[in-house]
Amino acid sequence: MAAIAGGVCSLLCSSSSPVYTTKLPPSSVPTKLHSSLIQPISFAAPLYSTRRRVRMAHTLLPHATLGLTKPAASAIPEIAFSAKETDFSEWKGDILAVAVSEKDVSKDSNSKFENAILRRIDNQLSGLLAEASAEEDFTGKAGQSTVLRLSSLGFRRLVLIGLGQSKPSTNITTYRGLGEAIAAAAKASQASKVAIVLASSEGISSDMKLETASAIASGTLLGVYEDNRFKSESKKPLLKSVEIIGLGVGPELENKLKHAADICSGVILGRELVNAPANILTPVVLAAEASKIAAKYSDVLTATILDADQCKELKMGSYLGVAAASANPPQFIHLCYKPPNGQVKSKLAIVGKGLTFDSGGYNIKTGPGCSIELMKFDMGGSAAALGAAKALGQIKPPGVEVHFVVAACENMISGTGMRPGDIVTASNGKTIEVNNTDAEGRLTLADALVYACKQGAQKIVDLATLTGACVVALGPSIAGVFTPSDDLAKEIFAASEITGEKFWRMPLEESYWESMKSGVADMVNTGARQGGAITAALFLNQFVDEKVQWLHIDMAGPVWSEKKRCATGFGVSTLVEWVLKNSS
C-alpha cells in the first residue's frame, strides 16, 4: 500500500530569521576570480549602504506582516492507493468508477452492452445502466461522465467515466485525466472510499499496467488537492483510499504507486511555492524552504545558501545587478543530492529561475497583457527544481549526483536599481549591456549556470518562465526546449512520455546572435523582437561550459493554469523521471 502522509513544507509565518549554512563549498569557489575594468553597478559603493538598510527593514518589517497575511498549514491529501484483483461487483465502498472508451459503450441489437463488465453491471441493475446512459447521451467521449446513485449494491454510487475513442492503453495523459475525474466525483459526493476498474484492460502490457496505475493515482491525488492556505474558510478532502482493480498486484505495482505519491508531493510543493504571493514568498523564504527540504532528507541532501556578500566574492555581477533595487535581499540557493551508497556515475544540475517577483524594473510592465499581477509565478523554474529535490529526497535514486541551483531575488525599482544602458559583468567575466531591465531572468540564470558548471555537472537542465515569445509560439500548455545536444533532448522527451507533460523542441538559430551584439560590451541582454525565445536561449548558452551538455526549458506558458487560476507544478515530474533515467 502506498500513502501520502505528512505534508509539504509550510511557508514560514514567523518573523524570526532562519539559520542557513553559509560556508562556501570548495567546488563552488573559482580557482581564478575574473577581473574587469567594467564593474557592474551592483558592486559599487552604494550597495553597502543599501544592504544595511535592507537588514534594518527586514528586522522591523518581517516578510509575513505585509497585509497581515499568514498562510494556513498545507492541507495535503493523505490517500492510500492499493492494487487489487478482487471481483469488482463484490466491492464495498462509496464510489465504483468504471472507465470506458467509446467502443465499450456500444450495444447490440437488443440494446445490451457488448462489453462484458458493463453488461454484468447492467444485469445487476436490471437494465438501469443502459437506460441511464441512453437518456443522458453518454457515449464514452473523453471528459464525459455519468453518475448513478444506488441502494441495491455494495457501493453507493456508480460512475462511468469516458476515455474517448483513441487507444488509451498508450496514452498516459488519458489515465491521468481519469484520475482527475475520479477526484472530481469523490469531492462532489464527499466520498472517502473509491475503487476504479477499466472496462477493457486486455491488450495492456505488464509495463503499461504499471504506468497506467501510476497515472491514475497521480491524477486522483493532484485532482483532490486544493491550495486553500490563503482562504478564510476551506474544506479538507475526505477521500482516504483508492483501490485500483484489474491492473495486477504485487510489490512492483505497490512500489510504482508509492513512486507516484512521492512525485506528487514534489508537484504539490511546486504548486504551493508558485501560488504563494510575493509578500509571503520572498527570496529569504524561498531559501528557507530549500533548507527545510535538505533538513528533512539530510541523509541525501545538503543546502548551501549564499548571501549578497558571498555572491560578490564569486563575481556574480549579472545576478546582483538584478537584485540591487529590492528591499528583500537576494539568496543564492544550492541543494546537492548525493545517493545513499555514495557511488556516483553521473553528475547532473537543475537550474531554476527564481524571481519571486518581477516588476520589470525601469522597463516596468505596463499595458494590457503585461500580467504584472501574476509575476509571483516568475519563480516557477525554481519551484520545479525544489519540487524535484523533495521528490528525489524521498525516492533516493542510486548512482547519480544532482545539484539544484537557484539565484533567487526580486526585480524591483529604486534609486540603487539597475538602469537601462548599465553594463554588468557575469561570473565568467563576460560583460552584458542591459538594454531592457525586464529581461532580467536570463541575467540571474547566467551566473547560476556558471556556478552549476563549476560543480562538475556533466548535464545541465535549466527551467525558466523566460519569454512571452515562447507562449505566443507554443500557447499556454507547451514548454519550449532549446539545446545543442540531441542526446539530452532525447532524454527529456523520453521522460515526458512517462509524465505526460508537453514539450516542443525549438531551434537554436546561431545567425540570430547578430542581434545580441553590443557596441560597448560583449552582448546585450535582448535582441530583435522576432524570435525572442530563441535569442534568450542563445544568451544563456554563453554561460555554459562547452564540455557540458545543456538544455533550456522555457516554461512561461504551462507554469500557470488560467482556467483554474493557480499553479500547475509543471516540470517537477519530468525532472524526476529524467534524473531516474540517469541513475544506475
C-alpha positions, 0 to 999 in steps of 0.5 A: 500500500502506498500513502501520502502522509505528512505534508509539504513544507509550510511557508514560514509565518514567523518573523524570526530569521532562519539559520542557513549554512553559509560556508562556501563549498570548495567546488563552488569557489573559482580557482581564478576570480575574473577581473574587469575594468567594467564593474557592474553597478551592483558592486559599487559603493552604494550597495553597502549602504543599501544592504544595511538598510535592507537588514534594518527593514527586514528586522522591523518589517518581517516578510509575513506582516505585509497585509497581515497575511499568514498562510494556513498549514498545507492541507495535503491529501493523505490517500492510500492507493492499493492494487487489487484483483478482487471481483469488482461487483463484490466491492464495498465502498462509496464510489465504483468508477468504471472507465470506458472508451467509446467502443465499450459503450456500444450495444447490440441489437437488443440494446445490451452492452457488448462489453462484458463488465458493463453488461454484468453491471447492467444485469445487476441493475436490471437494465438501469445502466443502459437506460441511464446512459441512453437518456443522458447521451453518454457515449464514452467521449473523453471528459464525459461522465455519468453518475448513478446513485444506488441502494441495491449494491455494495457501493453507493454510487456508480460512475462511468467515466469516458476515455474517448475513442483513441487507444488509451492503453498508450496514452498516459495523459488519458489515465491521468485525466481519469484520475482527475475525474475520479477526484472530481466525483469523490469531492462532489459526493464527499466520498472517502472510499473509491475503487476504479476498474477499466472496462477493457484492460486486455491488450495492456502490457505488464509495463503499461499496467504499471504506468497506467496505475501510476497515472491514475493515482497521480491524477486522483491525488493532484485532482483532490488537492486544493491550495486553500492556505490563503482562504478564510474558510476551506474544506479538507478532502475526505477521500482516504483510499483508492483501490485500483482493480484489474491492473495486477498486484504485487510489490512492483505495482505497490512500489510504482504507486508509492513512486507516484505519491512521492512525485506528487508531493514534489508537484504539490510543493511546486504548486504551493511555492508558485501560488504563494504571493510575493509578500509571503514568498520572498527570496529569504523564504524561498531559501528557507524552504530549500533548507527545510527540504535538505533538513528533512532528507539530510541523509541525501541532501545538503543546502548551501545558501549564499548571501549578497556578500558571498555572491560578490566574492564569486563575481556574480555581477549579472545576478546582483545587478538584478537584485540591487533595487529590492528591499528583500535581499537576494539568496543564492540557493544550492541543494546537492543530492548525493545517493545513499551508497555514495557511488556516483556515475553521473553528475547532473544540475537543475537550474531554476529561475527564481524571481519571486517577483518581477516588476520589470524594473525601469522597463516596468510592465505596463499595458494590457497583457503585461500580467504584472499581477501574476509575476509571483509565478516568475519563480516557477523554474525554481519551484520545479527544481525544489519540487524535484529535490523533495521528490528525489529526497524521498525516492533516493535514486542510486548512482547519480549526483544532482545539484539544484541551483537557484539565484533567487531575488526580486526585480524591483525599482529604486534609486540603487536599481539597475538602469537601462544602458548599465553594463554588468559583468557575469561570473565568467567575466563576460560583460552584458549591456542591459538594454531592457531591465525586464529581461532580467531572468536570463541575467540571474540564470547566467551566473547560476549556470556558471556556478552549476558548471563549476560543480562538475555537472556533466548535464545541465537542465535549466527551467525558466518562465523566460519569454512571452515569445515562447507562449505566443509560439507554443500557447499556454500548455507547451514548454519550449526546449532549446539545446545543442545536444540531441542526446539530452533532448532525447532524454527529456522527451523520453521522460515526458512520455512517462509524465505526460507533460508537453514539450516542443523542441525549438531551434537554436538559430546561431545567425540570430546572435547578430542581434545580441551584439553590443557596441560597448560590451560583449552582448546585450541582454535582448535582441530583435523582437522576432524570435525572442525565445530563441535569442534568450536561449542563445544568451544563456548558452554563453554561460555554459561550459562547452564540455557540458551538455545543456538544455533550456526549458522555457516554461512561461506558458504551462507554469500557470493554469488560467482556467483554474487560476493557480499553479500547475507544478509543471516540470517537477515530474519530468525532472524526476523521471529524467534524473531516474533515467540517469541513475544506475 
